[in-house]
């Protein structure tokens, strides 16, 4: 991994550590009002894992639903630079997408990423061709619908990683609904990994 990519990831992680202290002092209603201000990432262990998984399946087309400020985008873009692939990443908040674009560009990986602003569900519907790797990390209540929309676009052997399966606790009902749903689909093999905030790793055969 190039030093400028490492530096960008280190910057994200330092910011998140500082913001975690701020968040810990907020009541839940106040946090929910301000949540778009904060970097809430998959974390280093999960980031490293998705990077290795994308490389492991030689993912040429990677889809990230939920760019946020671009932390996991960096991990995926670095993987794409090794597989000669591309990342399509989606975000609803323009300021977040602009920040992600700036950081990814500063790390020299902008040529590997296509940034799309809008509702992830509509963007998935508009995609042509197949995808080899998917990261689901947006509003948890939309996971099932997003999965159903991308299911027919999975290439053989494609991997889907869904974040926040174990934490925060308030997302547990939506997480359990997603896990049950994906495991019920034909051709899907799925396992829960206690990495980061909990990852559901699913493979399409």
N, C-alpha and C positions, 0 to 999 in steps of 0.2 A: 504494500500500500504506500502510495506516495506521501511525502511529508505534509504537503499542503492539505491533503484529505484528512490525515491524522489531526492536523492543527484545527481544521474546521470542526471535526468531531469533538475534540477537546474543548473548543469554545462553547459548543452546544451543551456539553456535560457540565461545564462550570456554571453556565447560566441556569441550567435546570436545578443544580444543587442550591444555588442562591434563592431561586424562586420557590423551591420546596419549603424553605423556611418561612417564606411569606405566606404560602398557602396553608401551612400548618396553624397559622394564627387566625385564619378566617373561618367564620361559620359557614356551613354548607350553602345557605341562600346567597351569601355574599360571594362565595367562590363561584357559584353558578352564574352570577351576573358578570363576573370578570374573567371567566375561564379562557376566553379567546386571547387574553393578554399573556397567558403563561405557556411556556414550553412544557408539554407533557408528552414525553417520548416513550418509545418501546423499551428504552434502556440499553446499556452497552451490551450485556449478554445476549439479549434478543436481537439487537442489531447485528452483532457478529454472527449469530446463528443464521439469520435470514440471508446474510451475505454469503456464507458458506453453502447454504442450501441452493441458492440461485446459481452459484458456480457449479455445484455438484450435479445439477441437472442440465448444465450448459444452457441456461435460459437465454433465449435470444429476444423474446418479447416478454417484458415484465410489466405488470400492472399494479399500481399502488392506489388504493382508494382511501384518501385522507392524507394529503401532503403535510398539513399543519405548517410548521416552520422549516421543514426539510431535513430533519435529523435522519429518519429512516430512508429518505430519498437519497441521501449521500451514500449510505450503506449499499443500497440497491444499484445506484449509478456506478459505484466502484466495481460491483460484481459485473455489471453490464460491460464495463471497459475491458474486463477479462474474457468475456464470452462473445465479444463483438456484437452485443445486443443493445436494446434500447429500453428505456423506462417511460411509460405513460403514467403520469401522476395527476390526481384530481384534487381540487380544493374549492370550497365554497367562499372562503374569505379572501378578497383580493390582496389585502395587506400581507397575509401569511404566504400566499403564493409568490408575491413579489420578493419577500425576504428569502424564501427557499430558492428562487431563481438566482438571486444575488450570491448566496452562499455556495450553491452548486457551481455557479460560474467561477467564483473565486477559487474553488478547488480544482478547476480545470476539467469539470465533468459535464458542462452544459451541453456539449454535443451529444451526450448520451441520454438526455432527458427531454421529453415533450411535456410541457406544463399545460394543463387544461383547467380552466376556471368554469365551475358550474356544478350542478347536481350530479354526483357520481353515477346515479342510476341512469340518467339520460346519456351520460358519456359512455357508459358500458353498452347501452343500446346502439350507439353510433359506431362502435368499434367494428372494423372489418378484419377478418382473419381470426387466427387463434392466438391464445396466450399460453405461456409456459410456466409462469410463476405469478402469483397474486398475493399481495399483502392487504388484508382488510383491517383498517384502523381508523374508522370514522364513527358516526353515531351508532351505538351498538344495536339500537332498535331497527336499524336498516340492514343489518348483516344478512338476514334471511332473504330479503328481497334482492339485495345485491348479488348474493350467491345464485339465486334462481335466474337472474338476468345474464350472468356470465357462464353458467353451467354448460350451455351449448357451445361456448367459445373456448373451452379448455382443450388443449392439445393432449394426445396420449402421454401419460407420465407427468402431467402438469401438477404442480404443488400449489396449495392455498394455505396461507398462514393467517390466522385470525388472532388478533391481540385482545388482551383484557378478559381472558376466560376465567381468571380467578380473582383478580383485583381490578378496580375497586369493588367492594362488596355490593354497592348499589347497582352494579351492572350484571350481577350474577344471574337474575332471571332471564335477561336477554341472551346472555352467554349460553346458558343451559338450553334455551330454545334453539339457538343456532347449532349447538353441538348435536342435539338430537336430530335436527333437520338434515344437516349435511351427512350424518351417518345413515340416514334413511334413503339416500339417493343411490341409484344404481351406479356401480362402477367406482364408488368412493370408498377409500380406506382412510380411517381417521384415528388420531391419537392425541391425547392431551399431554402437553409438556409443561412441567413446572419451572419454566424459564421466564425471567422477568415477571410480568403481571399475569402470566399464564398464556400459553399459545396452543391453539388447536391446529395441528398440522394434518392436512388432508391431501391425499393423492388420488388423481383420476387415472384409472387403468384403461 
